[in-house]
Amino acid sequence: MRFAFTDDQLAFRDAVRDLLAKECAPEVVRAAWPDGTDAHGARKGEGSRADADRVGKVWADLAEMGVLGIAVSEEHGGLGMGPLDWVLLAEETGYAALPHPFVETACVVAPLLDATGDPHGVLAELLDGSRQAAALPLTTTLVPWGDAVTYLISLDHQPAADPAWVARRVQGGLAVGDKPDARRTLADTLDAGRHVVQLGAWTADAGFGTADQVEQAFDRGALGTAAQLLGLGRRLLDLSVAYAAERKQFGVPIGSQQAVKHHLADAAMKLRFAAPAVYAAAWSVATDAPTASRDVSTAKALASDAARFTARQALQCHGAIGYTVEYDLHLYLKRAEALVRSWGDAAWHRRRVATALGI
Protein backbone atom coordinates (compact mmCIF):
# COMPACT_ATOMS: atom_id res chain seq x y z
CA MET A 1 0.00 0.00 0.00
CA ARG A 2 1.35 3.44 -0.96
CA PHE A 3 1.17 6.11 1.75
CA ALA A 4 2.29 9.07 -0.31
CA PHE A 5 0.95 11.75 -2.63
CA THR A 6 1.24 11.15 -6.36
CA ASP A 7 3.68 12.99 -8.59
CA ASP A 8 0.77 14.84 -10.21
CA GLN A 9 -0.55 16.01 -6.84
CA LEU A 10 2.88 17.25 -5.80
CA ALA A 11 3.43 18.97 -9.16
CA PHE A 12 0.12 20.84 -8.85
CA ARG A 13 1.04 21.84 -5.29
CA ASP A 14 4.41 23.13 -6.50
CA ALA A 15 2.76 25.17 -9.26
CA VAL A 16 0.43 26.82 -6.74
CA ARG A 17 3.32 27.32 -4.31
CA ASP A 18 5.31 29.13 -7.02
CA LEU A 19 2.33 31.32 -7.91
CA LEU A 20 1.71 32.30 -4.30
CA ALA A 21 5.40 32.96 -3.65
CA LYS A 22 5.38 35.42 -6.55
CA GLU A 23 1.93 36.99 -6.23
CA CYS A 24 1.20 36.72 -2.48
CA ALA A 25 4.36 37.99 -0.83
CA PRO A 26 4.10 39.51 2.66
CA GLU A 27 3.60 43.01 1.27
CA VAL A 28 0.48 41.74 -0.55
CA VAL A 29 -0.87 40.17 2.64
CA ARG A 30 -0.21 43.45 4.43
CA ALA A 31 -1.97 45.40 1.68
CA ALA A 32 -5.19 43.59 2.64
CA TRP A 33 -5.04 45.21 6.08
CA PRO A 34 -7.00 48.47 6.36
CA ASP A 35 -5.22 51.79 6.52
CA GLY A 36 -5.29 53.94 9.63
CA THR A 37 -5.86 52.79 13.18
CA ASP A 38 -8.06 50.16 14.77
CA ALA A 39 -10.62 50.79 17.52
CA HIS A 40 -7.81 51.01 20.09
CA GLY A 41 -5.68 53.45 18.13
CA ALA A 42 -3.12 50.86 16.99
CA ARG A 43 -1.75 51.06 13.46
CA LYS A 44 -1.76 47.35 12.64
CA GLY A 45 -1.14 47.63 8.92
CA GLU A 46 2.13 49.53 8.98
CA GLY A 47 5.11 48.30 7.00
CA SER A 48 5.87 47.56 3.37
CA ARG A 49 2.55 47.39 1.50
CA ALA A 50 1.93 46.40 -2.11
CA ASP A 51 -0.49 48.10 -4.46
CA ALA A 52 -4.03 47.17 -3.41
CA ASP A 53 -4.75 45.81 -6.91
CA ARG A 54 -2.34 42.96 -6.25
CA VAL A 55 -4.64 41.62 -3.54
CA GLY A 56 -7.37 40.99 -6.10
CA LYS A 57 -4.92 39.77 -8.73
CA VAL A 58 -3.82 36.74 -6.75
CA TRP A 59 -7.45 35.54 -6.53
CA ALA A 60 -7.91 36.07 -10.29
CA ASP A 61 -4.70 34.13 -10.94
CA LEU A 62 -5.92 31.20 -8.85
CA ALA A 63 -9.19 31.21 -10.77
CA GLU A 64 -7.35 31.25 -14.09
CA MET A 65 -5.27 28.27 -12.98
CA GLY A 66 -8.48 26.40 -12.15
CA VAL A 67 -7.69 26.14 -8.45
CA LEU A 68 -11.06 27.52 -7.35
CA GLY A 69 -12.80 24.61 -9.08
CA ILE A 70 -10.51 21.88 -7.86
CA ALA A 71 -13.26 20.16 -5.82
CA VAL A 72 -16.02 20.65 -8.43
CA SER A 73 -16.90 18.02 -11.02
CA GLU A 74 -15.78 18.46 -14.62
CA GLU A 75 -19.47 18.41 -15.59
CA HIS A 76 -19.91 21.75 -13.81
CA GLY A 77 -16.69 23.31 -15.02
CA GLY A 78 -14.28 22.19 -12.30
CA LEU A 79 -11.20 19.98 -12.22
CA GLY A 80 -12.97 17.02 -10.61
CA MET A 81 -10.29 16.44 -7.98
CA GLY A 82 -10.67 15.42 -4.36
CA PRO A 83 -9.48 16.21 -0.83
CA LEU A 84 -6.12 14.52 -1.39
CA ASP A 85 -5.48 17.11 -4.11
CA TRP A 86 -6.82 20.26 -2.49
CA VAL A 87 -5.50 19.59 1.02
CA LEU A 88 -2.01 20.35 -0.29
CA LEU A 89 -3.21 23.56 -1.92
CA ALA A 90 -4.95 24.65 1.27
CA GLU A 91 -1.68 24.13 3.11
CA GLU A 92 0.08 26.43 0.63
CA THR A 93 -2.58 29.12 0.98
CA GLY A 94 -1.92 28.95 4.71
CA TYR A 95 1.82 29.28 4.21
CA ALA A 96 1.22 32.40 2.13
CA ALA A 97 -1.54 33.72 4.45
CA LEU A 98 -3.67 34.21 1.33
CA PRO A 99 -5.99 37.21 1.98
CA HIS A 100 -9.03 35.51 0.42
CA PRO A 101 -11.59 32.86 1.49
CA PHE A 102 -10.02 29.90 -0.32
CA VAL A 103 -11.27 27.19 2.04
CA GLU A 104 -14.77 28.64 2.24
CA THR A 105 -15.16 29.16 -1.50
CA ALA A 106 -13.22 26.30 -3.09
CA CYS A 107 -13.37 23.56 -0.45
CA VAL A 108 -16.76 24.10 1.22
CA VAL A 109 -19.32 26.05 -0.80
CA ALA A 110 -18.41 25.20 -4.40
CA PRO A 111 -18.40 21.39 -3.92
CA LEU A 112 -21.60 21.60 -1.86
CA LEU A 113 -23.33 23.47 -4.68
CA ASP A 114 -21.89 20.98 -7.15
CA ALA A 115 -23.35 18.08 -5.17
CA THR A 116 -26.78 19.71 -4.78
CA GLY A 117 -27.28 20.86 -8.37
CA ASP A 118 -26.30 24.52 -7.86
CA PRO A 119 -29.74 25.56 -6.56
CA HIS A 120 -28.96 29.29 -6.61
CA GLY A 121 -27.10 29.44 -9.91
CA VAL A 122 -23.85 30.94 -8.59
CA LEU A 123 -21.36 28.09 -9.07
CA ALA A 124 -19.92 29.35 -12.37
CA GLU A 125 -19.21 32.75 -10.82
CA LEU A 126 -17.43 31.12 -7.88
CA LEU A 127 -15.20 29.20 -10.26
CA ASP A 128 -14.26 32.18 -12.42
CA GLY A 129 -13.42 34.27 -9.36
CA SER A 130 -16.08 36.94 -9.88
CA ARG A 131 -17.81 35.87 -6.65
CA GLN A 132 -16.44 34.89 -3.27
CA ALA A 133 -18.35 32.73 -0.82
CA ALA A 134 -18.35 32.19 2.91
CA ALA A 135 -19.94 29.75 5.31
CA LEU A 136 -21.11 30.26 8.88
CA PRO A 137 -20.38 27.07 10.85
CA LEU A 138 -21.67 26.31 14.32
CA THR A 139 -23.95 29.36 14.68
CA THR A 140 -21.19 31.96 14.33
CA THR A 141 -22.25 35.37 12.96
CA LEU A 142 -18.73 36.52 12.06
CA VAL A 143 -18.04 36.47 8.32
CA PRO A 144 -14.37 36.52 7.23
CA TRP A 145 -13.79 38.72 4.18
CA GLY A 146 -17.39 39.84 4.60
CA ASP A 147 -16.79 42.99 2.56
CA ALA A 148 -16.01 40.82 -0.48
CA VAL A 149 -18.41 37.90 0.05
CA THR A 150 -21.51 37.93 -2.14
CA TYR A 151 -22.77 34.41 -1.45
CA LEU A 152 -23.21 33.21 2.11
CA ILE A 153 -24.51 30.01 3.66
CA SER A 154 -24.90 28.74 7.20
CA LEU A 155 -24.05 25.20 8.30
CA ASP A 156 -26.24 24.59 11.32
CA HIS A 157 -25.63 21.66 13.65
CA GLN A 158 -28.23 20.53 16.19
CA PRO A 159 -27.41 16.98 17.35
CA ALA A 160 -30.91 16.33 18.72
CA ALA A 161 -32.67 17.51 15.55
CA ASP A 162 -33.58 15.57 12.42
CA PRO A 163 -31.76 16.34 10.22
CA ALA A 164 -28.85 17.19 12.50
CA TRP A 165 -27.02 19.20 9.82
CA VAL A 166 -28.75 21.82 7.65
CA ALA A 167 -27.33 24.22 5.04
CA ARG A 168 -29.22 27.43 4.38
CA ARG A 169 -28.58 30.37 2.12
CA VAL A 170 -28.21 33.55 4.16
CA GLN A 171 -29.51 36.77 2.63
CA GLY A 172 -29.20 40.28 3.99
CA GLY A 173 -26.88 41.17 6.81
CA LEU A 174 -23.97 42.03 4.52
CA ALA A 175 -25.73 44.56 2.31
CA VAL A 176 -24.95 48.24 2.76
CA GLY A 177 -28.12 50.14 3.53
CA ASP A 178 -29.60 53.06 5.44
CA LYS A 179 -30.93 51.02 8.36
CA PRO A 180 -28.47 50.51 11.21
CA ASP A 181 -29.10 46.76 11.34
CA ALA A 182 -28.33 46.38 7.64
CA ARG A 183 -24.93 48.07 7.58
CA ARG A 184 -21.70 46.20 7.37
CA THR A 185 -19.87 46.34 10.66
CA LEU A 186 -16.18 45.44 10.67
CA ALA A 187 -15.57 43.40 13.80
CA ASP A 188 -12.60 44.33 15.96
CA THR A 189 -10.66 41.12 15.40
CA LEU A 190 -7.08 40.00 15.86
CA ASP A 191 -6.34 39.54 12.15
CA ALA A 192 -7.61 42.69 10.45
CA GLY A 193 -6.47 41.32 7.09
CA ARG A 194 -9.42 38.90 7.10
CA HIS A 195 -11.91 41.83 7.09
CA VAL A 196 -14.27 40.04 9.46
CA VAL A 197 -17.81 41.41 9.34
CA GLN A 198 -20.42 41.01 12.06
CA LEU A 199 -23.58 39.77 10.37
CA GLY A 200 -26.48 42.18 10.72
CA ALA A 201 -30.19 41.54 10.13
CA TRP A 202 -30.56 38.51 7.88
CA THR A 203 -32.94 35.83 6.67
CA ALA A 204 -32.33 32.25 5.61
CA ASP A 205 -34.13 29.87 3.27
CA ALA A 206 -35.57 26.49 4.22
CA GLY A 207 -32.30 24.73 3.45
CA PHE A 208 -30.79 22.60 0.72
CA GLY A 209 -28.81 19.40 0.51
CA THR A 210 -28.98 16.30 2.67
CA ALA A 211 -27.67 16.08 6.21
CA ASP A 212 -24.74 13.95 5.01
CA GLN A 213 -23.83 16.48 2.32
CA VAL A 214 -23.89 19.32 4.83
CA GLU A 215 -21.82 17.44 7.39
CA GLN A 216 -19.30 16.64 4.66
CA ALA A 217 -19.17 20.35 3.81
CA PHE A 218 -18.40 21.15 7.45
CA ASP A 219 -15.71 18.47 7.53
CA ARG A 220 -14.12 19.95 4.42
CA GLY A 221 -14.07 23.36 6.08
CA ALA A 222 -12.42 22.01 9.23
CA LEU A 223 -9.97 19.94 7.18
CA GLY A 224 -9.04 22.86 4.93
CA THR A 225 -8.50 25.09 7.95
CA ALA A 226 -6.33 22.42 9.58
CA ALA A 227 -4.23 22.29 6.41
CA GLN A 228 -3.89 26.07 6.40
CA LEU A 229 -2.72 25.93 10.02
CA LEU A 230 -0.02 23.46 8.98
CA GLY A 231 1.11 25.89 6.31
CA LEU A 232 1.12 28.79 8.73
CA GLY A 233 3.12 26.74 11.20
CA ARG A 234 5.70 25.99 8.52
CA ARG A 235 5.94 29.67 7.63
CA LEU A 236 6.39 30.71 11.26
CA LEU A 237 9.06 28.07 11.70
CA ASP A 238 10.89 29.10 8.52
CA LEU A 239 10.88 32.75 9.60
CA SER A 240 12.19 31.81 13.03
CA VAL A 241 14.97 29.56 11.72
CA ALA A 242 16.11 32.28 9.32
CA TYR A 243 16.05 34.89 12.09
CA ALA A 244 17.93 32.65 14.52
CA ALA A 245 20.65 32.07 11.93
CA GLU A 246 21.02 35.78 11.20
CA ARG A 247 20.55 37.45 14.60
CA LYS A 248 23.75 37.56 16.63
CA GLN A 249 24.23 37.93 20.33
CA PHE A 250 27.64 37.94 22.05
CA GLY A 251 29.18 37.54 18.62
CA VAL A 252 27.41 34.31 17.61
CA PRO A 253 24.04 33.53 15.97
CA ILE A 254 21.34 32.97 18.58
CA GLY A 255 20.44 29.76 16.74
CA SER A 256 23.66 28.23 18.05
CA GLN A 257 22.25 28.35 21.57
CA GLN A 258 20.62 25.18 22.84
CA ALA A 259 17.63 27.03 24.29
CA VAL A 260 16.72 28.42 20.88
CA LYS A 261 17.43 25.12 19.12
CA HIS A 262 15.12 23.28 21.50
CA HIS A 263 12.27 25.77 21.01
CA LEU A 264 12.43 25.35 17.25
CA ALA A 265 12.93 21.58 17.39
CA ASP A 266 9.86 21.20 19.60
CA ALA A 267 7.81 23.27 17.15
CA ALA A 268 9.04 21.21 14.19
CA MET A 269 8.15 18.00 16.03
CA LYS A 270 4.60 19.13 16.71
CA LEU A 271 4.06 20.17 13.09
CA ARG A 272 5.45 16.89 11.80
CA PHE A 273 3.20 15.00 14.19
CA ALA A 274 0.10 16.93 13.07
CA ALA A 275 0.76 16.71 9.33
CA PRO A 276 0.09 12.96 8.93
CA ALA A 277 -3.18 13.36 10.84
CA VAL A 278 -4.29 16.06 8.39
CA TYR A 279 -3.32 13.99 5.36
CA ALA A 280 -4.97 10.89 6.84
CA ALA A 281 -8.17 12.87 7.40
CA ALA A 282 -8.06 13.96 3.74
CA TRP A 283 -7.84 10.30 2.75
CA SER A 284 -10.79 9.43 5.01
CA VAL A 285 -12.92 12.20 3.49
CA ALA A 286 -11.88 11.23 -0.04
CA THR A 287 -12.82 7.58 0.49
CA ASP A 288 -16.01 8.26 2.51
CA ALA A 289 -14.56 6.32 5.41
CA PRO A 290 -16.99 5.79 8.32
CA THR A 291 -14.46 7.49 10.61
CA ALA A 292 -14.09 10.58 8.40
CA SER A 293 -15.65 13.07 10.81
CA ARG A 294 -13.67 11.73 13.73
CA ASP A 295 -10.46 11.86 11.70
CA VAL A 296 -11.13 15.43 10.60
CA SER A 297 -11.70 16.53 14.18
CA THR A 298 -8.49 14.81 15.27
CA ALA A 299 -6.63 16.64 12.52
CA LYS A 300 -8.12 20.03 13.37
CA ALA A 301 -7.32 19.66 17.07
CA LEU A 302 -3.72 18.59 16.44
CA ALA A 303 -3.10 21.23 13.75
CA SER A 304 -4.53 23.94 16.02
CA ASP A 305 -2.29 22.90 18.89
CA ALA A 306 0.77 22.68 16.65
CA ALA A 307 0.21 26.06 15.01
CA ARG A 308 -0.44 27.83 18.30
CA PHE A 309 2.62 26.23 19.90
CA THR A 310 4.80 27.17 16.91
CA ALA A 311 3.50 30.74 17.02
CA ARG A 312 4.50 31.04 20.67
CA GLN A 313 7.95 29.59 20.06
CA ALA A 314 8.43 31.89 17.07
CA LEU A 315 7.58 34.90 19.17
CA GLN A 316 9.88 33.72 21.95
CA CYS A 317 12.78 33.30 19.54
CA HIS A 318 12.26 36.69 17.90
CA GLY A 319 11.90 38.60 21.12
CA ALA A 320 10.51 42.14 21.13
CA ILE A 321 10.74 42.60 17.36
CA GLY A 322 8.10 39.90 16.95
CA TYR A 323 5.52 42.19 18.53
CA THR A 324 6.03 45.02 16.05
CA VAL A 325 3.55 45.58 13.24
CA GLU A 326 6.32 46.55 10.83
CA TYR A 327 7.78 43.04 11.05
CA ASP A 328 6.17 40.36 8.88
CA LEU A 329 5.99 37.76 11.64
CA HIS A 330 2.83 39.31 13.08
CA LEU A 331 0.90 38.71 9.84
CA TYR A 332 1.26 34.95 10.25
CA LEU A 333 1.00 34.92 14.04
CA LYS A 334 -2.38 36.61 13.93
CA ARG A 335 -3.72 34.56 11.03
CA ALA A 336 -2.79 31.39 12.89
CA GLU A 337 -4.52 32.52 16.08
CA ALA A 338 -7.64 33.43 14.11
CA LEU A 339 -7.80 30.06 12.34
CA VAL A 340 -7.20 28.13 15.56
CA ARG A 341 -10.61 29.43 16.66
CA SER A 342 -12.35 28.94 13.30
CA TRP A 343 -14.44 25.91 12.28
CA GLY A 344 -14.45 24.69 15.87
CA ASP A 345 -11.56 25.13 18.27
CA ALA A 346 -9.43 22.25 19.57
CA ALA A 347 -11.71 21.68 22.58
CA TRP A 348 -14.82 21.42 20.38
CA HIS A 349 -13.15 18.88 18.11
CA ARG A 350 -11.84 16.82 21.01
CA ARG A 351 -15.40 16.58 22.34
CA ARG A 352 -16.50 15.44 18.89
CA VAL A 353 -13.81 12.74 18.87
CA ALA A 354 -14.85 11.63 22.35
CA THR A 355 -18.48 11.37 21.25
CA ALA A 356 -17.47 9.33 18.20
CA LEU A 357 -15.52 6.97 20.44
CA GLY A 358 -18.39 6.70 22.92
CA ILE A 359 -16.49 8.19 25.85
C-alpha positions, 0 to 999 in steps of 0.5 A, a space after each residue: 500500500 502506498 502512503 504518499 501523494 502522487 507525482 501529479 498532486 505534488 506537481 500541482 502543489 508546487 505550481 500553486 506554491 510558485 504562484 503564491 510565492 510570486 503573487 502573495 508575498 508579505 507586502 500583498 498580505 499586508 496590503 489587505 489590512 486596512 489603513 489607519 488605526 483600529 478601535 484602540 488606536 493601533 496602526 496594525 497595517 504599517 510596513 511595506 505594502 503592495 499596491 491594493 490591486 495585487 490583492 485581487 490579482 492573486 485571486 484572479 490568478 488562482 481562478 485562471 489556474 483552475 484552483 477555485 474549481 478543484 473540488 467541483 466536477 468536470 461536468 460543472 466546469 471544475 477539475 474534478 479532484 478530491 481532498 487529497 489534491 486540495 489539502 495540499 493547496 490549502 496548506 500552501 494558501 496557509 503558508 502564504 496567508 492568502 488574503 481571500 476565502 479559499 477554504 470557504 469558496 473552493 473547499 466548502 461552498 463550491 463542492 456543496 453546490 456541485 453536489 446539490 445541483 447549484 440551486 442558486 445558480 452561482 457556481 460558475 461565478 465562484 469558479 471564475 473568481 467573480 464571486 467569493 463565498 463564505 460559510 457560517 459554521 456552528 452558529 457563528 455570525 462573524 463572516 471573514 472577508 465579509 466585505 467581499 463575500 456575495 454568497 453566504 450560507 450557514 451550516 447549522 448543527 443541532 445533534 438532537 434535531 432531524 436532520 442534525 445538519 442543515 445548510 441554508 442560504 443567508 440573505 441580507 446582513 452584509 448589504 450596505 443600507 440606510 438602516 443601522 441593522 443592515 450596515 456592514 460592521 467590521 468586527 474588531 478582530 485580531 487579524 484585520 487582514 481577514 476583514 471580518 464582518 459582524 452579520 447584521 439583520 438577515 434571513 435564511 431559506 428552508 435549506 438545501 442538501 442532505 444532512 450527510 452532504 452538509 456534514 461533509 461540507 463542514 468536515 471539508 471546512 475544518 480539514 481545509 482550515 487544519 491544512 492552512 494551520 499546517 502551512 502557517 506553522 511551517 511559515 512561522 518556523 521558517 521565519 524563526 529559523 532564518 532569524 535565529 541564523 542571522 541574529 547575533 548575540 555575544 558575537 554568535 548567531 542565537 540559533 547556536 544556543 541550545 535554548 533556541 534550538 530546542 524551542 524550534 525543534 519542539 515546534 518542528 516535532 509538533 508540526 510533523 506530528 500533526 501533518 500525517 493526521 491532516 493527510 490521513 483525514 483527507 484520505 478518510 474524506 476522499 474515500 467516505 470512510 466511516 471514521 471521516 468526521 472523527 479523523 477530521 476533528 483529530 486533525 483540526 485539534 492537532 493542527 490547532 495545537 501545533 500552530 499555536 505552539 509554533 507561534 509562541 515559540 516563534 515569538 519567543 525566539 524573535 523577542 521584542 521585534 516579533 511584537 512590532 507591526 512593521 515586522 512580517 511575523 505578526 501577519 502569520 502569528 495573527 492569522 494562525 490565532 484566528 484560524 485556531 478558533 475557526 471551524 471549531 476550536 481544539 476543545 470542540 473537536 476533542 469533544 467530537 472525537 470523544 463522542 465518536 468513540 463513545 467516551 
